[in-house]
Amino acid sequence: MLVSGAVLWRGLAGLFQREPTNYTDQLVALAVLAACASGDFVTATLVPLILDLGRIFEERSALGAQAAIDDLISMQAHNATRLNDGQEEIIPATELRIGDVVLLRPGEVIPGDGVVTSGRSSIDQSAITGESQPEDIEEGAKVFAGARNINGLLQIKISNIGAQSALGNVIALLQKAEQ
């Protein structure tokens, strides 16, 4: 009965609060009372125990989803080297516009979706595409925000930035799923 006490208390309190989150507790409290009235104390113990286990798993899943979202957000480039009339200028990645051409050195993160206009390299886009091996790219190849340039010098013409990029869409989908 000790296990059922917390659920009974939450169910009773939920009668006066009228919040949708309390409806489950109210139904479980009724099930516990019915089980106790019929003498089925095993059911009266198992029902709230299973409910609490479900809540633990739900919370754990939510924390895992939030950690995945945080990891993806941390993959976004903070700065970009924009080419402007042949001159390099380092700007915050949030200032990039569609059509800008960026220079990407080895180790840097691609700041937006785009097309390689010059150069050859290998890129690690495992977090975006799930591919375990780096992909060799050259002029004309499509690349995604959040991928890391491994070993070559690239020029990329930006086609999507921020929330419109593939990485932005993945983050938005995960945030929607988390809710």
N, C-alpha and C positions, 0 to 999 in steps of 0.2 A: 504494500500500500504506500510505502515511502516513495517509490518510483512514480506512482500515480498522483501523489499529492501535488507536485509542481504543476502537472498538466491540469488538474482540477482547479487549482488556484488561478492559473492563467486563463482558463476557460471562464471561470466566474468573473474575473476582472474584465475579460473581453466583452461580457454582456453589457457592461456599463460604458465601455469605450467606443463601441460600434465602429471599429476599424477593420477593414477587410483582412488584415494580417491575423486577426484573432479568430476568424471563422474556423480555421483548422483546429485550434485549441478547443473551441466550443464543441465541435463535433466529436473530437477525441474524448473530451470530458464526459459527454453523453454516453459514448461507447463504454468508457470505464465504469460509469455509474450503472449502466445496464448489465455489464459483465459481473459487477459486484453483487447486484440485486439477484442475479441468477445463480450466484455462488461460484462463478467461473473466475477464480482469482488469478489463474495463470494468464488468461486473456487480459484481465485488468492490469496485469504487470507488463505483458509483452507489447500491447498496443502503444502505450506512451514511450516505452523503451525503443521501439522501432521508429516512432516519430522523431525522437531525439537523435537517433543514429542518422536518419535521413537529413536532419538539419545540419549535423556535423559534416556529412558528405557534401551537402549543398554549399556550405560555407567554404569548405576546402576547394571545391570546384571554382567558386567565385574568386578565391584568392589566387588560384592557379591562372585563371583567365586574366586577372589584373596584372600578375607578374609577366605574362606573355605580352600584354599590351605595353607595359613599361619597357620591356626588352626591345620591342619594335620601335617605340618612340625614341629610345636611346640610339637606335641605328641611323636615325636621320642625320644628315650632314648639318653642321652648324654654320660653316663658312663655305664659300665657293670662290674660285678664281675665275672671274668673268673676263673675257677678251672683249675689249672695246677699242675698235680701230687699231688692232694689233697690240694694244697695251694691256697688260695684266692689271686687274684691280681685285683685291680681296674684299668681298662683301659678305654680309650675313646671308645665309641661304634663303631666308624669308624675303629678301629683296629681289630675288631672281624673277624674271618674267619669261613667258613663253616666247621662244625665238632667240633668247640669249644663247651665246656660245660660251661654254666653260672649258677650262683647261683642267685636266685631271692627272695628277702625278701618282706614282705608285704609293699605295697605302691609303689613299684618300677615298672617301665615300662619295658615291654619285649623288648629287643634290636633288635631282629630278629625273623623271623619265625622259628619254631622248633617243637620238640617233647619232652614232659615231660619224663625225664628218672627216676625221683625220686620226691616224695612228693605229697601232695594234697593241693588244694586251691580253691578259687573262683576267677575268673578273670572278669574284666569289659572290654569287647571288643565291647561295643555299638558303638563306633565311626567307627569301622571296619566293623562289621557285621550288625549293626542296631538293635541288640537284646537289649531290654530295661532292662532285668534282668541279673545279674551276672551269669556266667556259672561255675558250679562245675567241676573241672578237676582233673585227677589223672594220674598216670604213663601210658604212651602210647598216651595221648591226644595231638592233634595238637594245637599249639598256634600261634598267629600272632603278629608281631611287632606292637608296639603302644598300645597293651592291657595292662591294669594295674592289677597287682597282688593285691588282696584284703587282704587275711588273712593267707596264709600258706607259707611255705618255699618250693621252687621248684628248681629242677635242670633241665635245658633245654639244649638239644643238638641242636645247631643252624643248620638250613638247608638252609635258604636264608637270605641275609643281604642287606641293602641299597636299591638300586633301584629294586633289584630282589625280595624283600619282598612284601607281599600283600599291606602293607601301601605304599611302594615305587611305586607299580603299580597304586594304587588309585591316588596318587599325580601326577604321570605322565599323567594319563588319564584326570585329571582335568586341568592340564596345557595345554594339547593338545586341550581340549574343549574350554578353555579360548581363545586360539589363533584363 
